[in-house]
């Protein structure tokens, strides 16, 4: 081969190698999508919450039965539970769902994705909103990873979101969280008030089709920027498994509840200050005597004078037809609007008083 040809071959080889390296770099960059970057940002702060419940049961012992030595012995068994959570600040505060902890006798530990185990204490909880705040005890080691609450108000239906948590974590042998990707199916979703048996405020939720399964509860729902937009909380399912209907508590509400718990040690109980009865449950004779002509609303039966409603001018015999623009037909409807508010929030009662419609602004107070 001539010298010139050898130079040409070498140059071509170098060029091909350069092109191959460039193509590989382009391929690598195309794989590192916004979703990958978001997961890398939030994932290290997601923890596995390990709980223990002591199950006690008496068992039959023929020796005791025969000689009547007293009650049969009690057998104790430690039942492990698992859930998800995430560290939200450099102080080591951890967010999770209340229902992850509610049946547990103890929180044995929380585990970071790198296997690091941490001891925690319960700071406070809001059972109605299904949220709880834990705090890591003083621990040696590197600074804790955390991912702060982000913005849920700007969420758009159809945008990408990622659920991170530990579904079926007791079946896995490592603490690495799982991720599932979907879209925002709806925002400000109001589900039936029978969900949560009327005791949980499952309202104003983010709906997503990102897979949420048992063990995911308490983990973060993040957007494509890695910001926490919600706390994964529940699913609708006929089988107990994922069927495309998952729900998260929006970060805007979570932030207010966390602030309440960290400031007051609890979620203060908001209260309007009156009791009532559904019109449909009151006899027509009583309604005629009270001069109530409408068919919908909540008949006020008692007003506490030193309350927000009392100072706003509400009276027994009034009929509350709307609270903050939302129609109410039963006292539980009023409760749900109430539970969605916080002490210090402003509210407006729309009241039918003998045919006249009145608007009564008030400031929500704490129930004592």
Residue frames as qw, qx, qy, qz and C-alpha x, y, z in Angstrom:
[[0.000, 0.890, 0.456, 0.000, 0.00, 0.00, 0.00],
 [0.385, 0.544, -0.038, 0.745, 1.29, 3.39, -0.89],
 [0.277, -0.140, -0.490, 0.814, 2.15, 5.85, 1.86],
 [0.263, -0.093, -0.078, -0.957, -0.63, 8.22, 0.78],
 [0.633, -0.267, -0.587, -0.428, -3.21, 5.45, 0.90],
 [0.533, -0.243, -0.692, 0.421, -2.10, 4.43, 4.41],
 [0.052, -0.059, -0.287, 0.955, -2.58, 8.02, 5.57],
 [0.459, -0.161, -0.328, -0.810, -6.04, 8.11, 4.05],
 [0.656, -0.272, -0.698, -0.096, -7.04, 4.85, 5.78],
 [0.397, -0.195, -0.583, 0.681, -5.74, 6.09, 9.16],
 [0.134, -0.028, 0.066, -0.988, -7.59, 9.38, 8.75],
 [0.579, -0.228, -0.500, -0.603, -10.80, 7.55, 7.90],
 [0.604, -0.261, -0.723, 0.212, -10.39, 5.32, 10.96],
 [0.201, -0.133, -0.425, 0.872, -9.87, 8.32, 13.23],
 [0.329, -0.097, -0.177, -0.922, -12.90, 10.04, 11.69],
 [0.637, -0.266, -0.643, -0.333, -15.08, 6.94, 12.19],
 [0.493, -0.243, -0.669, 0.501, -13.94, 6.64, 15.80],
 [0.007, -0.053, -0.218, 0.974, -14.77, 10.28, 16.37],
 [0.492, -0.166, -0.377, -0.767, -18.17, 9.86, 14.81],
 [0.631, -0.262, -0.730, -0.016, -18.85, 6.74, 16.92],
 [0.331, -0.205, -0.556, 0.734, -17.86, 8.54, 20.13],
 [0.185, -0.002, 0.002, -0.983, -20.03, 11.51, 19.19],
 [0.576, -0.218, -0.566, -0.547, -22.97, 9.26, 18.37],
 [0.556, -0.273, -0.735, 0.277, -22.58, 7.47, 21.71],
 [0.140, -0.142, -0.381, 0.903, -22.47, 10.79, 23.56],
 [0.381, -0.091, -0.243, -0.887, -25.60, 11.94, 21.74],
 [0.625, -0.252, -0.700, -0.236, -27.32, 8.66, 22.61],
 [0.427, -0.235, -0.660, 0.572, -26.35, 8.99, 26.28],
 [0.069, 0.068, 0.170, -0.981, -27.68, 12.53, 26.37],
 [0.508, -0.159, -0.449, -0.717, -30.96, 11.43, 24.78],
 [0.589, -0.281, -0.755, 0.069, -31.39, 8.79, 27.50],
 [0.271, -0.260, -0.514, 0.771, -30.92, 11.33, 30.28],
 [0.107, -0.635, -0.517, -0.564, -34.39, 12.80, 30.01],
 [0.236, -0.526, 0.200, -0.792, -36.01, 15.32, 32.32],
 [0.850, -0.384, -0.146, -0.330, -37.73, 12.43, 34.10],
 [0.842, 0.025, -0.367, 0.394, -34.41, 10.72, 34.82],
 [0.255, 0.387, -0.306, 0.831, -32.98, 13.96, 36.19],
 [0.516, -0.509, 0.019, -0.689, -36.09, 14.54, 38.33],
 [0.924, -0.281, -0.253, -0.062, -35.86, 11.05, 39.83],
 [0.687, 0.160, -0.363, 0.608, -32.16, 11.52, 40.58],
 [0.027, -0.488, 0.205, -0.848, -33.01, 14.77, 42.36],
 [0.629, -0.421, 0.099, -0.646, -35.85, 13.47, 44.56],
 [0.872, -0.026, -0.479, -0.095, -35.11, 9.76, 44.89],
 [0.481, 0.206, -0.651, 0.550, -32.34, 9.91, 47.54],
 [0.212, -0.243, 0.409, -0.854, -34.72, 11.63, 50.00],
 [0.779, -0.176, -0.279, -0.534, -37.41, 8.93, 49.80],
 [0.130, -0.371, 0.841, -0.372, -37.43, 6.61, 52.81],
 [0.594, -0.225, -0.745, -0.205, -38.90, 3.29, 53.76],
 [0.406, -0.463, 0.385, -0.687, -40.86, 3.51, 57.02],
 [0.507, -0.009, -0.861, 0.044, -40.68, 0.31, 59.04],
 [0.514, -0.421, 0.218, -0.715, -43.41, -0.18, 61.66],
 [0.257, 0.022, -0.949, 0.179, -44.20, -2.87, 64.20],
 [0.639, -0.336, -0.027, -0.692, -47.57, -3.94, 65.57],
 [0.064, -0.191, 0.931, -0.304, -47.75, -6.41, 68.44],
 [0.677, -0.159, -0.430, -0.576, -50.53, -8.89, 67.81],
 [0.198, -0.232, 0.816, -0.491, -51.74, -10.59, 70.98],
 [0.742, -0.095, -0.389, -0.537, -53.97, -13.63, 71.10],
 [0.582, -0.352, 0.647, -0.344, -54.86, -16.24, 73.67],
 [0.574, 0.258, -0.714, -0.306, -54.30, -19.79, 72.63],
 [0.892, -0.309, -0.031, -0.328, -55.70, -22.99, 74.01],
 [0.174, 0.500, -0.814, 0.240, -53.33, -24.96, 76.25],
 [0.754, -0.240, -0.568, -0.228, -54.63, -28.43, 77.28],
 [0.493, -0.058, -0.640, 0.587, -52.56, -28.31, 80.51],
 [0.111, -0.043, 0.267, -0.956, -54.19, -25.05, 81.58],
 [0.602, -0.160, -0.353, -0.698, -57.61, -26.25, 80.42],
 [0.700, -0.160, -0.696, 0.013, -57.31, -29.48, 82.41],
 [0.507, -0.263, -0.575, 0.586, -56.10, -28.04, 85.70],
 [0.118, -0.895, -0.374, -0.214, -57.89, -24.65, 85.50],
 [0.591, -0.248, -0.155, 0.752, -54.79, -22.64, 86.24],
 [0.020, 0.676, 0.122, -0.727, -56.47, -19.47, 85.05],
 [0.558, 0.746, -0.007, -0.364, -56.75, -17.71, 81.70],
 [0.892, 0.262, 0.189, 0.315, -54.95, -19.28, 78.78],
 [0.490, -0.415, 0.190, 0.743, -51.51, -17.82, 78.03],
 [0.384, 0.877, 0.078, -0.278, -51.24, -14.86, 75.68],
 [0.736, 0.058, 0.368, 0.565, -49.04, -15.25, 72.66],
 [0.082, 0.872, -0.044, -0.480, -47.42, -12.14, 71.21],
 [0.710, 0.260, 0.442, 0.483, -46.29, -11.79, 67.63],
 [0.087, -0.626, 0.134, 0.763, -44.55, -8.81, 66.06],
 [0.586, 0.599, 0.516, 0.176, -46.15, -7.94, 62.73],
 [0.334, -0.324, 0.229, 0.855, -44.03, -5.73, 60.52],
 [0.407, 0.815, 0.401, -0.097, -45.52, -3.02, 58.36],
 [0.482, -0.112, 0.318, 0.809, -44.00, -0.86, 55.71],
 [0.270, 0.888, 0.358, -0.101, -44.75, 2.46, 54.07],
 [0.561, 0.392, 0.118, 0.720, -43.10, 5.34, 52.29],
 [0.207, -0.913, -0.190, 0.296, -42.12, 8.85, 53.23],
 [0.612, 0.517, 0.013, 0.599, -39.66, 11.55, 52.26],
 [0.466, -0.468, -0.223, 0.718, -37.35, 14.00, 54.01],
 [0.238, 0.859, 0.385, 0.238, -38.50, 17.56, 53.36],
 [0.002, -0.962, 0.174, -0.212, -35.82, 19.71, 55.00],
 [0.476, 0.510, -0.601, 0.389, -32.26, 19.74, 56.29],
 [0.395, -0.456, 0.528, -0.598, -33.54, 19.33, 59.87],
 [0.078, 0.090, -0.993, 0.004, -34.69, 15.80, 59.08],
 [0.559, 0.212, 0.423, -0.681, -38.47, 16.22, 59.06],
 [0.036, 0.007, 0.928, 0.371, -40.16, 13.37, 57.23],
 [0.582, 0.129, 0.046, -0.801, -43.63, 13.41, 55.68],
 [0.066, -0.047, -0.981, -0.179, -45.85, 10.35, 55.35],
 [0.521, -0.391, -0.437, -0.620, -49.50, 9.34, 55.52],
 [0.472, -0.400, 0.501, -0.605, -51.11, 8.98, 58.93],
 [0.937, -0.013, 0.032, -0.348, -52.60, 5.63, 57.93],
 [0.660, 0.427, -0.582, 0.208, -49.07, 4.24, 57.51],
 [0.155, 0.322, -0.688, 0.632, -48.62, 4.68, 61.29],
 [0.542, -0.375, 0.065, -0.750, -52.09, 4.50, 62.79],
 [0.935, -0.221, -0.158, -0.230, -52.19, 0.78, 63.63],
 [0.666, 0.342, -0.520, 0.411, -48.52, 0.51, 64.62],
 [0.682, -0.684, -0.199, 0.166, -47.24, 0.16, 68.17],
 [0.443, -0.682, 0.262, 0.520, -43.85, 1.55, 67.19],
 [0.597, 0.777, -0.197, -0.034, -41.80, 2.90, 64.31],
 [0.901, -0.253, 0.120, 0.330, -38.76, 0.64, 64.31],
 [0.396, -0.419, 0.321, 0.751, -36.76, 2.79, 61.90],
 [0.592, 0.762, 0.071, -0.253, -36.69, 4.49, 58.55],
 [0.718, -0.148, 0.480, 0.481, -34.30, 3.45, 55.81],
 [0.212, 0.743, -0.258, -0.580, -32.71, 5.60, 53.13],
 [0.853, 0.481, -0.108, -0.174, -32.21, 4.23, 49.61],
 [0.399, 0.630, -0.640, 0.187, -28.49, 3.73, 50.36],
 [0.737, -0.161, -0.645, 0.122, -29.38, 1.43, 53.26],
 [0.142, 0.234, -0.496, 0.824, -28.69, 3.93, 56.03],
 [0.418, -0.577, -0.698, -0.062, -31.09, 3.37, 58.94],
 [0.004, 0.372, -0.220, 0.902, -32.36, 6.25, 61.06],
 [0.181, -0.457, -0.783, 0.381, -34.28, 6.46, 64.33],
 [0.092, -0.410, -0.270, -0.866, -37.23, 8.84, 64.30],
 [0.045, 0.336, 0.689, -0.640, -39.84, 10.38, 66.57],
 [0.072, 0.670, 0.659, 0.333, -43.41, 11.36, 65.77],
 [0.111, 0.045, -0.129, 0.984, -43.79, 15.15, 65.78],
 [0.413, 0.319, 0.412, -0.747, -47.52, 15.29, 65.10],
 [0.137, 0.194, 0.878, 0.416, -50.29, 14.16, 62.79],
 [0.467, 0.188, 0.053, -0.862, -53.56, 15.22, 61.22],
 [0.397, 0.115, 0.910, -0.038, -55.75, 12.13, 61.09],
 [0.514, 0.662, 0.395, -0.376, -58.47, 13.81, 59.03],
 [0.404, 0.799, -0.311, -0.318, -56.06, 14.92, 56.33],
 [0.989, 0.053, 0.086, 0.112, -54.14, 11.62, 56.59],
 [0.495, 0.687, -0.332, 0.415, -50.74, 13.22, 57.10],
 [0.757, -0.623, -0.043, 0.192, -48.02, 12.78, 59.72],
 [0.290, 0.838, -0.377, 0.268, -44.67, 14.42, 60.41],
 [0.902, -0.313, -0.096, 0.283, -41.69, 12.52, 61.81],
 [0.077, 0.927, -0.353, 0.097, -38.26, 13.82, 62.76],
 [0.821, 0.225, -0.431, 0.298, -34.92, 12.07, 62.58],
 [0.652, -0.738, 0.003, 0.177, -33.13, 11.87, 65.91],
 [0.032, -0.863, 0.478, 0.163, -29.59, 13.16, 66.15],
 [0.961, 0.112, 0.220, 0.122, -27.51, 10.87, 63.97],
 [0.349, -0.592, 0.499, 0.528, -23.89, 10.70, 62.97],
 [0.608, 0.293, 0.642, 0.365, -23.01, 10.60, 59.32],
 [0.205, 0.122, 0.367, 0.899, -23.26, 12.76, 56.23],
 [0.325, 0.188, 0.171, -0.911, -25.99, 15.41, 55.84],
 [0.477, 0.353, 0.788, -0.163, -29.42, 14.01, 55.09],
 [0.060, 0.163, 0.595, 0.785, -30.75, 14.32, 51.55],
 [0.224, 0.528, 0.605, -0.552, -34.05, 16.18, 51.31],
 [0.103, 0.318, 0.601, 0.726, -36.54, 17.34, 48.73],
 [0.135, 0.234, 0.403, -0.874, -38.73, 20.32, 49.70],
 [0.380, 0.609, 0.674, -0.175, -42.38, 20.72, 48.92],
 [0.232, 0.039, 0.447, 0.863, -42.94, 22.34, 45.53],
 [0.341, 0.224, 0.020, -0.913, -45.80, 24.04, 43.70],
 [0.261, 0.283, 0.921, 0.057, -49.03, 22.16, 43.10],
 [0.302, 0.671, 0.339, -0.586, -51.14, 25.16, 42.08],
 [0.292, 0.626, -0.406, -0.599, -49.60, 25.38, 38.61],
 [0.420, -0.037, 0.896, 0.137, -50.15, 21.69, 37.78],
 [0.492, 0.335, -0.314, -0.739, -51.62, 21.08, 34.35],
 [0.854, 0.125, 0.441, -0.246, -53.82, 18.18, 33.38],
 [0.849, 0.525, -0.034, 0.050, -51.76, 15.96, 31.10],
 [0.172, 0.803, -0.541, 0.182, -48.30, 16.87, 32.37],
 [0.739, 0.123, -0.640, 0.172, -45.86, 14.17, 33.44],
 [0.484, -0.672, 0.374, -0.418, -45.63, 13.17, 37.09],
 [0.568, 0.252, -0.767, 0.158, -43.68, 10.46, 38.90],
 [0.761, -0.563, 0.039, -0.319, -44.75, 8.46, 41.97],
 [0.416, 0.450, -0.720, 0.325, -41.85, 7.31, 44.13],
 [0.667, -0.464, 0.311, -0.492, -42.20, 4.87, 46.99],
 [0.066, -0.338, 0.934, -0.090, -41.87, 1.32, 48.21],
 [0.808, 0.014, -0.119, -0.577, -44.74, -0.75, 46.80],
 [0.983, -0.074, -0.162, -0.045, -44.72, -4.26, 48.24],
 [0.118, 0.799, -0.529, 0.261, -41.48, -3.26, 49.97],
 [0.655, -0.431, 0.579, -0.225, -41.57, -6.25, 52.31],
 [0.937, 0.255, 0.238, 0.028, -41.05, -8.44, 49.25],
 [0.530, 0.766, -0.257, 0.259, -37.89, -6.63, 48.21],
 [0.845, -0.300, -0.166, 0.409, -34.43, -7.24, 49.64],
 [0.442, 0.045, -0.030, 0.895, -33.10, -3.74, 49.17],
 [0.028, -0.667, -0.457, 0.588, -34.33, -0.27, 50.21],
 [0.116, -0.081, 0.426, 0.894, -34.12, 1.26, 46.74],
 [0.445, 0.446, 0.417, -0.655, -37.46, 2.95, 45.97],
 [0.415, 0.354, 0.745, 0.383, -39.54, 2.18, 42.90],
 [0.146, 0.384, -0.059, -0.910, -40.74, 4.78, 40.44],
 [0.370, 0.490, 0.768, 0.181, -43.77, 4.85, 38.19],
 [0.052, -0.188, 0.217, 0.956, -44.54, 7.46, 35.57],
 [0.189, 0.620, 0.756, 0.091, -47.87, 8.83, 34.47],
 [0.072, 0.413, 0.196, 0.886, -49.73, 12.04, 33.87],
 [0.187, 0.171, 0.500, -0.828, -51.93, 14.33, 35.90],
 [0.023, 0.405, 0.863, 0.302, -55.41, 13.03, 35.15],
 [0.203, -0.808, -0.379, -0.403, -57.22, 15.80, 37.03],
 [0.252, 0.153, -0.473, 0.831, -56.61, 18.45, 39.67],
 [0.344, -0.099, 0.330, -0.873, -58.83, 19.59, 42.56],
 [0.488, -0.139, -0.794, -0.335, -60.59, 16.23, 42.35],
 [0.485, -0.255, 0.441, -0.711, -63.47, 15.85, 44.80],
 [0.332, -0.011, -0.935, -0.123, -64.21, 12.24, 45.61],
 [0.595, -0.525, -0.487, -0.365, -67.26, 10.82, 47.34],
 [0.253, -0.636, 0.437, -0.583, -67.39, 11.75, 51.00],
 [0.946, -0.249, 0.054, -0.199, -68.04, 8.12, 51.85],
 [0.770, 0.360, -0.359, 0.385, -64.41, 7.48, 50.90],
 [0.217, 0.328, -0.549, 0.737, -62.56, 7.48, 54.20],
 [0.345, -0.484, -0.795, 0.123, -65.87, 6.63, 55.91],
 [0.150, -0.876, -0.293, -0.352, -66.63, 10.30, 56.34],
 [0.628, -0.727, -0.026, 0.275, -63.75, 10.76, 58.78],
 [0.577, -0.221, 0.321, 0.718, -61.00, 11.68, 56.31],
 [0.271, 0.814, 0.036, -0.513, -60.80, 14.85, 54.24],
 [0.521, 0.008, 0.669, 0.529, -60.12, 13.22, 50.88],
 [0.353, 0.866, 0.342, -0.089, -61.01, 16.29, 48.83],
 [0.170, 0.944, -0.240, -0.150, -59.15, 18.66, 46.49],
 [0.765, -0.302, 0.512, 0.249, -56.89, 15.81, 45.36],
 [0.241, 0.593, -0.600, -0.480, -54.51, 15.32, 42.44],
 [0.913, 0.147, 0.347, -0.157, -55.58, 12.36, 40.30],
 [0.113, 0.657, -0.670, -0.326, -52.88, 10.50, 38.38],
 [0.959, 0.168, -0.114, -0.198, -52.52, 7.33, 36.36],
 [0.252, 0.573, -0.739, 0.250, -48.98, 6.78, 37.67],
 [0.750, -0.202, -0.627, -0.059, -49.06, 3.36, 39.32],
 [0.255, -0.509, 0.523, -0.634, -49.63, 3.55, 43.08],
 [0.749, -0.121, -0.642, -0.108, -49.72, 0.27, 44.98],
 [0.734, -0.669, -0.118, -0.024, -49.71, -0.88, 48.63],
 [0.748, -0.289, 0.018, 0.597, -46.57, 0.51, 50.24],
 [0.351, 0.466, 0.216, 0.783, -46.54, 3.64, 48.04],
 [0.293, -0.872, -0.359, -0.158, -48.57, 5.54, 50.62],
 [0.479, -0.813, 0.012, 0.330, -46.71, 8.56, 51.95],
 [0.616, -0.056, 0.362, 0.697, -44.21, 8.79, 49.11],
 [0.074, 0.578, -0.041, -0.811, -43.85, 11.91, 46.98],
 [0.594, 0.628, 0.469, 0.179, -45.51, 12.65, 43.68],
 [0.301, -0.557, 0.215, 0.744, -43.05, 14.78, 41.74],
 [0.571, 0.776, 0.094, -0.253, -43.19, 16.72, 38.48],
 [0.845, 0.430, 0.012, 0.319, -40.71, 16.61, 35.61],
 [0.178, 0.806, -0.319, 0.465, -38.55, 19.21, 37.38],
 [0.543, 0.027, -0.715, 0.440, -38.17, 17.06, 40.48],
 [0.219, -0.279, 0.322, -0.878, -40.45, 19.24, 42.60],
 [0.015, -0.261, -0.932, 0.252, -42.81, 17.56, 45.06],
 [0.309, -0.210, -0.292, -0.881, -46.36, 18.35, 43.98],
 [0.759, -0.332, -0.104, -0.551, -48.19, 15.92, 46.26],
 [0.276, -0.339, 0.856, -0.275, -48.15, 13.04, 48.74],
 [0.496, -0.009, -0.769, -0.404, -49.36, 9.72, 47.30],
 [0.394, -0.204, 0.538, -0.717, -52.28, 8.64, 49.44],
 [0.621, 0.161, 0.689, -0.338, -54.82, 6.27, 47.96],
 [0.092, 0.097, -0.771, -0.623, -56.20, 4.44, 44.93],
 [0.756, 0.148, 0.182, -0.611, -59.59, 3.39, 43.62],
 [0.227, 0.314, -0.897, -0.214, -59.52, -0.32, 42.90],
 [0.858, -0.122, -0.109, -0.487, -61.84, -3.30, 42.68],
 [0.901, 0.112, -0.398, 0.129, -58.96, -5.70, 43.26],
 [0.660, -0.706, 0.047, 0.253, -56.75, -3.90, 45.80],
 [0.632, -0.128, 0.341, 0.684, -54.10, -3.33, 43.11],
 [0.018, -0.433, 0.199, 0.879, -53.38, -0.56, 40.64],
 [0.430, 0.538, 0.712, 0.138, -56.14, 0.16, 38.12],
 [0.336, 0.428, 0.317, 0.777, -55.12, 3.58, 36.86],
 [0.262, -0.816, -0.229, -0.461, -56.81, 5.72, 39.51],
 [0.619, -0.208, -0.425, 0.627, -54.35, 7.10, 42.04],
 [0.143, -0.915, -0.210, -0.315, -54.70, 10.17, 44.24],
 [0.568, 0.020, -0.334, 0.752, -52.29, 12.49, 46.02],
 [0.228, -0.863, -0.334, 0.303, -52.76, 15.28, 48.55],
 [0.463, 0.775, 0.028, 0.429, -51.57, 18.50, 46.84],
 [0.591, 0.042, -0.325, 0.737, -48.40, 20.14, 48.13],
 [0.092, -0.508, 0.005, -0.857, -50.19, 23.44, 48.76],
 [0.723, -0.542, -0.148, -0.403, -52.39, 21.80, 51.39],
 [0.873, -0.135, -0.325, 0.336, -49.61, 19.61, 52.75],
 [0.385, 0.359, -0.255, 0.811, -47.44, 22.68, 53.36],
 [0.363, -0.563, 0.054, -0.740, -50.11, 24.35, 55.50],
 [0.885, -0.394, -0.193, -0.157, -50.66, 21.22, 57.56],
 [0.778, 0.061, -0.309, 0.544, -46.92, 20.76, 58.12],
 [0.109, 0.483, -0.196, 0.846, -46.63, 24.40, 59.21],
 [0.640, -0.548, -0.067, -0.535, -49.49, 23.84, 61.68],
 [0.933, -0.250, -0.236, 0.105, -47.87, 20.74, 63.14],
 [0.647, 0.185, -0.270, 0.689, -44.40, 22.26, 63.42],
 [0.040, -0.501, 0.131, -0.855, -45.75, 25.48, 64.95],
 [0.600, -0.408, 0.150, -0.671, -48.43, 24.12, 67.28],
 [0.192, -0.268, 0.924, -0.194, -47.49, 20.45, 67.67],
 [0.380, 0.374, 0.835, -0.136, -50.81, 19.45, 66.15],
 [0.003, -0.338, -0.551, -0.763, -53.28, 20.36, 63.44],
 [0.192, 0.167, 0.459, -0.851, -55.62, 22.83, 65.13],
 [0.169, 0.441, 0.877, 0.090, -59.25, 21.88, 64.70],
 [0.099, -0.087, -0.183, -0.974, -61.14, 24.56, 62.72],
 [0.017, -0.494, -0.844, 0.208, -64.71, 25.23, 63.80],
 [0.050, -0.509, -0.353, -0.783, -67.53, 27.52, 62.69],
 [0.045, -0.035, 0.587, -0.808, -69.40, 27.29, 66.00],
 [0.637, 0.041, 0.113, -0.761, -72.86, 25.92, 65.25],
 [0.294, 0.045, 0.955, 0.006, -74.79, 22.68, 65.06],
 [0.499, 0.255, -0.183, -0.808, -77.48, 21.87, 62.54],
 [0.570, 0.155, 0.797, -0.124, -79.79, 19.33, 61.01],
 [0.084, 0.049, 0.713, 0.695, -80.60, 18.47, 57.40],
 [0.459, 0.088, 0.033, -0.883, -83.90, 19.98, 56.30],
 [0.635, 0.034, -0.642, -0.428, -85.01, 16.66, 54.86],
 [0.434, -0.107, -0.838, 0.315, -84.78, 15.19, 58.37],
 [0.108, 0.126, 0.445, -0.880, -87.00, 17.86, 59.94],
 [0.216, 0.526, 0.820, -0.065, -90.76, 17.42, 59.99],
 [0.122, 0.509, 0.420, 0.741, -92.77, 19.73, 57.71],
 [0.380, -0.823, -0.415, -0.081, -94.77, 20.91, 60.74],
 [0.571, -0.584, -0.042, 0.575, -91.62, 22.18, 62.49],
 [0.403, 0.082, 0.350, 0.842, -90.39, 23.85, 59.31],
 [0.058, -0.697, -0.486, -0.524, -93.72, 25.66, 58.84],
 [0.485, -0.809, -0.294, 0.154, -93.64, 26.84, 62.45],
 [0.548, -0.451, 0.133, 0.692, -90.12, 28.19, 61.94],
 [0.345, 0.849, 0.032, -0.400, -91.12, 29.89, 58.71],
 [0.297, -0.414, 0.718, 0.474, -88.65, 27.85, 56.63],
 [0.707, 0.526, 0.094, -0.463, -89.83, 27.73, 53.04],
 [0.358, 0.611, -0.663, -0.243, -86.81, 26.21, 51.28],
 [0.984, -0.036, -0.045, -0.170, -86.13, 22.53, 50.76],
 [0.834, 0.237, -0.261, 0.425, -82.34, 22.49, 50.79],
 [0.057, 0.719, -0.370, 0.586, -79.82, 23.48, 53.39],
 [0.518, -0.121, -0.730, 0.429, -78.91, 22.87, 57.00],
 [0.405, -0.792, -0.261, -0.375, -81.26, 24.08, 59.73],
 [0.226, 0.428, -0.563, 0.669, -79.29, 25.76, 62.52],
 [0.671, -0.521, -0.513, -0.119, -80.29, 24.21, 65.85],
 [0.623, -0.702, -0.108, 0.327, -77.61, 25.65, 68.13],
 [0.442, 0.737, -0.141, 0.492, -75.17, 28.55, 67.93],
 [0.678, -0.410, -0.284, 0.539, -72.32, 29.08, 70.37],
 [0.003, 0.988, 0.144, -0.055, -72.16, 32.75, 71.27],
 [0.292, -0.801, 0.426, 0.302, -68.38, 32.90, 71.72],
 [0.690, 0.080, 0.619, 0.366, -67.73, 31.46, 68.27],
 [0.139, -0.130, 0.459, 0.868, -67.13, 32.74, 64.77],
 [0.110, -0.451, -0.751, -0.469, -70.70, 31.93, 63.70],
 [0.274, -0.721, -0.568, 0.288, -72.19, 33.48, 66.83],
 [0.225, -0.578, 0.002, 0.784, -70.29, 36.73, 66.39],
 [0.087, 0.036, 0.608, 0.788, -71.21, 36.78, 62.69],
 [0.447, 0.069, 0.108, -0.885, -74.89, 36.90, 63.68],
 [0.440, -0.058, -0.837, -0.320, -76.05, 33.35, 62.92],
 [0.500, -0.197, 0.418, -0.732, -79.21, 32.38, 64.83],
 [0.281, 0.126, 0.948, -0.086, -81.10, 29.15, 65.60],
 [0.493, 0.636, 0.497, -0.324, -83.79, 28.73, 62.93],
 [0.250, 0.724, -0.409, -0.496, -81.56, 30.08, 60.16],
 [0.929, 0.219, 0.294, 0.061, -80.92, 27.77, 57.22],
 [0.211, -0.646, 0.548, 0.488, -77.34, 27.63, 55.94],
 [0.822, 0.507, 0.187, -0.177, -77.54, 26.96, 52.20],
 [0.743, 0.546, -0.192, 0.336, -73.91, 27.56, 51.13],
 [0.582, -0.730, 0.170, 0.316, -70.50, 27.80, 52.76],
 [0.255, -0.539, 0.516, 0.615, -67.82, 29.52, 50.69],
 [0.458, 0.409, -0.407, -0.676, -70.07, 29.13, 47.66],
 [0.241, 0.084, -0.957, -0.138, -70.50, 25.37, 48.13],
 [0.669, -0.314, -0.233, -0.632, -74.05, 24.09, 48.55],
 [0.010, 0.176, -0.895, 0.410, -74.66, 22.19, 51.79],
 [0.652, -0.249, -0.421, -0.580, -77.56, 19.84, 52.44],
 [0.857, -0.367, -0.359, 0.054, -76.35, 17.96, 55.51],
 [0.448, -0.866, 0.220, 0.037, -74.21, 18.78, 58.57],
 [0.806, -0.182, 0.377, 0.418, -71.47, 16.52, 57.17],
 [0.521, 0.676, 0.227, 0.469, -71.32, 18.83, 54.14],
 [0.164, -0.954, 0.107, -0.225, -70.59, 21.72, 56.49],
 [0.759, -0.540, 0.310, 0.189, -67.99, 19.60, 58.28],
 [0.801, 0.196, 0.316, 0.469, -66.14, 18.87, 55.06],
 [0.278, 0.841, 0.055, 0.461, -65.96, 22.51, 54.07],
 [0.474, -0.854, 0.174, -0.126, -64.85, 23.28, 57.63],
 [0.856, -0.311, 0.303, 0.281, -62.11, 20.60, 57.62],
 [0.692, 0.476, 0.203, 0.503, -60.70, 22.03, 54.42],
 [0.035, 0.906, -0.051, 0.418, -60.03, 25.33, 56.15],
 [0.613, 0.012, -0.481, 0.627, -57.47, 26.43, 58.71],
 [0.333, -0.761, -0.389, 0.399, -57.72, 28.52, 61.84],
 [0.194, -0.554, 0.128, 0.800, -57.57, 32.14, 60.74],
 [0.165, 0.198, 0.706, 0.660, -59.04, 31.53, 57.28],
 [0.364, 0.204, 0.121, -0.901, -61.96, 33.64, 56.12],
 [0.082, 0.283, 0.934, 0.201, -65.27, 32.01, 55.22],
 [0.354, 0.004, -0.052, -0.934, -68.74, 33.16, 54.19],
 [0.212, 0.307, 0.908, -0.190, -72.03, 31.59, 55.21],
 [0.296, -0.130, -0.397, -0.859, -75.02, 32.13, 52.92],
 [0.059, 0.214, 0.844, -0.488, -78.10, 31.94, 55.10],
 [0.280, -0.451, -0.572, -0.626, -81.83, 31.82, 54.42],
 [0.044, -0.200, -0.651, 0.731, -83.59, 33.68, 57.23],
 [0.335, 0.576, 0.582, -0.466, -87.34, 33.61, 56.77],
 [0.594, 0.693, 0.394, 0.108, -86.96, 33.94, 53.01],
 [0.135, 0.965, -0.220, -0.038, -84.25, 36.59, 53.05],
 [0.900, 0.173, -0.132, 0.377, -80.79, 35.57, 51.84],
 [0.287, -0.932, 0.222, 0.010, -78.00, 36.87, 54.06],
 [0.764, 0.391, -0.361, 0.365, -74.23, 36.64, 53.69],
 [0.592, -0.796, 0.116, -0.049, -72.23, 36.33, 56.88],
 [0.578, 0.566, -0.492, 0.322, -68.44, 36.64, 56.67],
 [0.738, -0.656, 0.139, -0.079, -66.44, 35.15, 59.52],
 [0.257, 0.659, -0.693, 0.140, -62.92, 34.13, 60.51],
 [0.872, -0.126, -0.468, -0.069, -62.49, 30.45, 61.41],
 [0.331, -0.699, 0.500, -0.390, -61.51, 29.76, 64.99],
 [0.299, 0.239, -0.915, 0.130, -60.07, 26.76, 66.79],
 [0.741, -0.414, -0.402, -0.345, -62.47, 24.29, 68.41],
 [0.100, 0.370, -0.707, 0.595, -61.91, 24.19, 72.16]]
